[in-house]
Amino acid sequence: MVELKKISRAELMGVIGDHMIMLEQHDSGRRADLSFRDLSDEDLSGINFSMANFSGASLQRALMSASNFTRATLLGADLRVANLRRANMTRCDLRGACLRGADLSDAVMINADLREGALSWHTAQESQYEHRSAEISAAVATRANFTGAKLSSSFIAQTDFTDAVLHNASLIDADMRNCLFIGAQLEGADLSGSNLVGANLSGANLSGITMKKADFSGANLAGAILDPKALAAPELKDANIPQPDTAIVNRLTEILAAHRLWARSDGGSRADLSNADLTGRDMAEVNLAAAVLRATNLQQADMRGVRMERATLTSANLSGADLGPLQSMGATKRNWRSALSRARFRNANLIGTKLTAADLKGASFDGTNLTGADLSGADVTDASFRGADLTGALLVGTNMSAAYLD
């Protein structure tokens, strides 16, 4: 096994300084080569390591939050329990790397390569090689972006991918037992031959996935979005897929009438449509204030105080809908703001939609039309508005600096 070399802090700062010059001026400086170095417990936060070489290095417990590793080489690197929160690892070579227990919350892993890798080094006598499989077990990758990442044959057991984005990721033959994919976006991902035994995929978007010979035994797919044909696939025969409650839909008029009374503090009961299949139903101008639901066409709907945490509303029509706070008029005064944290409104129509004082923390409005929408006083912390049209939107009292923009 290769012996790692220790590096002093002064020497490390010199290497980083030369790397900064190389990145800024291109005609001078030197690319950082920290291969086979022992950098355990080092504080490397916020540093631009684009194109640097960390092959075979030990970065155990290193602090690297908000660092930039774009196109860097971390082949066979040891990143166990490393802090990589908000790190940019776009197109990073992580083949054979170990990220067991690492914190990848909000990290950008777009097109990163986490397949098996062959690490090579030279001794006085000979060249040596070691094949290593990539590992991300017991890691935290909440809200991380793995779009287009290569994770085939990786060991990813018990990792938390809650609200992560894995569009078109390659997860062929990956071991993902007992992973959390709650609310994750897996559209177009290739899960062929993967092991998802006991995984929690509730609320995940699995549209367009490839899952030939994948094992979903005991996996929780409650509220997951699947192509209609996929529901009959043999790979899902042992998965937990709650069936839509058709009885609720058949009693929709009765449920909403009782809900209107409840919203006025005049008896009745709150509408809970969380397990009803409302796909394709026109809910325009229906009072759904403070209801629990999933739906598609909700234009002009009264949805004050609605709860839609983690809901997927891709391409939904909510134009002119009222999702502001609910203030009841009965003897018992009640006041709720709409709860839409982590909801997905990608490419949705929210023209003129009222979102006053709504809880929009971590929600995605990427590519959404918000022309003339009212977001006054809304909490948009960590919400994403990349590619959104905010022309004429009302933002009084809204801290957009806490959100992600273009």
Secondary structure as UniProt FT lines:
FT   STRAND          5..6
FT   HELIX           9..25
FT   TURN            35..36
FT   STRAND          37..38
FT   TURN            40..41
FT   TURN            45..46
FT   TURN            50..51
FT   TURN            55..56
FT   TURN            60..61
FT   TURN            65..66
FT   TURN            70..71
FT   TURN            75..76
FT   TURN            80..81
FT   TURN            85..86
FT   TURN            90..91
FT   TURN            95..96
FT   TURN            100..101
FT   TURN            105..106
FT   TURN            110..111
FT   STRAND          117..122
FT   STRAND          127..132
FT   TURN            137..138
FT   TURN            142..143
FT   TURN            147..148
FT   TURN            152..153
FT   TURN            157..158
FT   TURN            162..163
FT   TURN            167..168
FT   TURN            172..173
FT   TURN            177..178
FT   TURN            182..183
FT   TURN            187..188
FT   TURN            192..193
FT   TURN            197..198
FT   TURN            202..203
FT   TURN            207..208
FT   TURN            212..213
FT   TURN            217..218
FT   TURN            222..223
FT   HELIX           228..232
FT   HELIX           234..236
FT   TURN            237..238
FT   HELIX           246..250
FT   HELIX           252..263
FT   TURN            264..265
FT   STRAND          272..273
FT   TURN            274..275
FT   TURN            279..280
FT   TURN            284..285
FT   TURN            289..290
FT   STRAND          292..293
FT   TURN            299..300
FT   TURN            304..305
FT   TURN            309..310
FT   TURN            314..315
FT   TURN            319..320
FT   STRAND          326..327
FT   STRAND          335..336
FT   TURN            341..342
FT   TURN            346..347
FT   TURN            351..352
FT   TURN            356..357
FT   TURN            361..362
FT   TURN            366..367
FT   TURN            371..372
FT   TURN            376..377
FT   TURN            381..382
FT   TURN            386..387
FT   TURN            391..392
FT   TURN            396..397
FT   HELIX           400..402
//
